[in-house]
Amino acid sequence: MTIRHVVSWKLTATDADTNREHRETITAALESLPALIPEIRSFTIGSNVVESDAAYDLVLIADYDDEAALDAYIVHPEHERVRGIIGPLVAARSVVDFVV
């Protein structure tokens, strides 16, 4: 069984330059995690390219062997560190975890 973890963020910054800067900050922080957290099997970060009122700014799609591996990722100190970077920049967040 593989658990796919999908997280989307809508950022607080509405002006284009600040929003781009915050996307880059979040992306760099997230990109550090696969080398530090062995439970991560795959990890993709995407930035929205088609603007609409319903669109979120960033998405993370990650795979884990099972729910225990996802749980280990969630409480990992490096994940907690990155959450501290992301949290203040986010207006809304959505999460879906499903079996692939």
Secondary structure, 3 states (H helix, E strand, C coil): CCEEEEEEEEECCCCHHHHHHHHHHHHHHHHCCCCCCCCEEEEEEEECCCCCCCCCCEEEEEEECCHHHHHHHHHCHHHHHHHHHHHHHEEEEEEEEEEC
